[in-house]
Amino acid sequence: MIPIPEESDSGVTDSNVRLDKWLWAVRLFKARSMATEACRQGKVLIGRCIAKPSRAVKPGDVVDIQFSDIKRTVRVTGIIEKRVGPKLVANFAEDLTPAKEYLRQLENRRASAPNRPPGAGRPTKKERRDLEAFSSQNPELTGD
C-alpha cells in the first residue's frame, strides 16, 4: 500500500507538487491551464533550465517566468496544492523580481493607454469606434 501524504484543509502538503499546480496556487497565473501552456512554451525556467509543467517544485527553487511585459522571479518558500488568498501567498513564495521590471511594466502600460484629457467626459459613439478600430489594429494595447 502506498502511503498518502498528510494534507490539511489549507492545501499545504509535505509531498511533491507539480510546477503548474504550484504556479496557479500562488496566483501567478489565473488558470492552471495557462501555467501549463507557459511551461510548454518555454516561458518558465527553474535554475536557467526550461521547466516542464510536471516538474516537482521544492523549497528553495528559483522560478523565472516571462510574461508578455515583465520577467518575474520567485523563490519557492513553501509547497502548496490548493489556491490560497492573496494575503497568504507570501507564506509560499518570495518575490525576487527587481523593482526596475515593475517600473518598466508601468511605463509600458501608461504609454499604451489611450490619452483622454481630464474632464472630457465619456467618449462619443464615433470616438469609441475609432478607439476600438485602433485597438484591433494594435493587439498589444488590449492586453490579450
C-alpha positions as semicolon CSV with decimal commas, in nm:
position;residue;x (nm);y (nm);z (nm)
1;M;0,000;0,000;0,000
2;I;0,130;0,347;-0,092
3;P;0,131;0,599;0,194
4;I;-0,085;0,903;0,130
5;P;0,078;1,235;0,226
6;E;-0,087;1,422;0,507
7;E;-0,269;1,733;0,392
8;S;-0,455;1,992;0,593
9;D;-0,760;2,189;0,482
10;S;-0,535;2,476;0,375
11;G;-0,382;2,271;0,093
12;V;-0,033;2,266;0,246
13;T;0,141;1,935;0,186
14;D;0,480;1,777;0,250
15;S;0,485;1,582;-0,076
16;N;0,592;1,696;-0,421
17;V;0,367;1,930;-0,616
18;R;0,366;1,985;-0,991
19;L;0,511;2,316;-1,108
20;D;0,199;2,421;-1,299
21;K;-0,019;2,348;-0,996
22;W;0,209;2,549;-0,766
23;L;0,221;2,846;-1,006
24;W;-0,159;2,851;-1,012
25;A;-0,188;2,806;-0,633
26;V;0,033;3,108;-0,559
27;R;-0,165;3,321;-0,804
28;L;0,100;3,376;-1,070
29;F;-0,150;3,252;-1,331
30;K;-0,528;3,286;-1,344
31;A;-0,577;2,926;-1,453
32;R;-0,373;2,612;-1,423
33;S;-0,402;2,557;-1,796
34;M;-0,235;2,895;-1,852
35;A;0,055;2,788;-1,626
36;T;0,084;2,460;-1,816
37;E;0,089;2,640;-2,151
38;A;0,356;2,885;-2,032
39;C;0,575;2,591;-1,926
40;R;0,526;2,419;-2,261
41;Q;0,621;2,738;-2,446
42;G;0,947;2,762;-2,251
43;K;0,849;3,075;-2,058
44;V;0,909;2,916;-1,717
45;L;1,264;2,844;-1,604
46;I;1,400;2,682;-1,291
47;G;1,773;2,724;-1,246
48;R;1,813;2,860;-1,602
49;C;1,661;2,542;-1,748
50;I;1,324;2,521;-1,917
51;A;1,086;2,351;-1,676
52;K;0,815;2,106;-1,773
53;P;0,471;2,150;-1,615
54;S;0,502;1,816;-1,436
55;R;0,833;1,902;-1,268
56;A;0,818;1,881;-0,888
57;V;0,896;2,202;-0,702
58;K;1,073;2,212;-0,369
59;P;1,152;2,492;-0,124
60;G;1,450;2,695;-0,239
61;D;1,381;2,665;-0,613
62;V;1,404;2,995;-0,801
63;V;1,142;3,019;-1,075
64;D;1,174;3,271;-1,361
65;I;0,855;3,344;-1,557
66;Q;0,848;3,553;-1,875
67;F;0,513;3,726;-1,917
68;S;0,443;3,944;-2,220
69;D;0,560;4,263;-2,049
70;I;0,757;4,155;-1,739
71;K;1,000;3,888;-1,624
72;R;0,905;3,771;-1,274
73;T;1,145;3,589;-1,044
74;V;1,001;3,397;-0,749
75;R;1,160;3,175;-0,484
76;V;0,963;2,876;-0,360
77;T;0,938;2,901;0,020
78;G;0,658;2,652;0,074
79;I;0,474;2,375;-0,104
80;I;0,101;2,413;-0,166
81;E;-0,154;2,238;-0,388
82;K;-0,468;2,441;-0,339
83;R;-0,512;2,805;-0,436
84;V;-0,486;3,048;-0,147
85;G;-0,588;3,409;-0,092
86;P;-0,351;3,687;-0,194
87;K;-0,253;3,761;0,167
88;L;-0,133;3,403;0,221
89;V;0,084;3,384;-0,094
90;A;0,379;3,534;0,096
91;N;0,396;3,212;0,304
92;F;0,471;3,004;-0,005
93;A;0,653;3,234;-0,250
94;E;0,907;3,515;-0,218
95;D;0,908;3,774;-0,494
96;L;1,263;3,843;-0,616
97;T;1,164;4,050;-0,919
98;P;1,373;4,368;-0,944
99;A;1,184;4,694;-0,899
100;K;1,300;4,814;-1,241
101;E;1,088;4,537;-1,404
102;Y;0,775;4,670;-1,235
103;L;0,863;5,028;-1,333
104;R;0,917;4,924;-1,695
105;Q;0,580;4,744;-1,695
106;L;0,409;5,053;-1,553
107;E;0,570;5,278;-1,817
108;N;0,463;5,043;-2,097
109;R;0,103;5,043;-1,973
110;R;0,096;5,421;-1,940
111;A;0,237;5,466;-2,290
112;S;-0,016;5,228;-2,444
113;A;-0,321;5,367;-2,264
114;P;-0,539;5,598;-2,474
115;N;-0,482;5,957;-2,369
116;R;-0,805;6,139;-2,289
117;P;-0,792;6,482;-2,130
118;P;-0,942;6,510;-1,781
119;G;-1,298;6,637;-1,779
120;A;-1,360;6,540;-2,141
121;G;-1,644;6,310;-2,037
122;R;-1,739;5,982;-2,194
123;P;-1,631;5,914;-2,550
124;T;-1,892;5,962;-2,819
125;K;-2,002;5,667;-3,029
126;K;-1,768;5,773;-3,310
127;E;-1,473;5,815;-3,071
128;R;-1,542;5,473;-2,918
129;R;-1,548;5,310;-3,261
130;D;-1,224;5,483;-3,353
131;L;-1,063;5,356;-3,030
132;E;-1,185;5,001;-3,097
133;A;-1,054;5,014;-3,454
134;F;-0,717;5,140;-3,330
135;S;-0,701;4,871;-3,060
136;S;-0,786;4,593;-3,304
137;Q;-0,500;4,705;-3,531
138;N;-0,263;4,707;-3,231
139;P;-0,336;4,393;-3,025
140;E;-0,052;4,464;-2,779
141;L;-0,258;4,756;-2,648
142;T;-0,554;4,542;-2,546
143;G;-0,353;4,328;-2,301
144;D;-0,463;3,997;-2,458
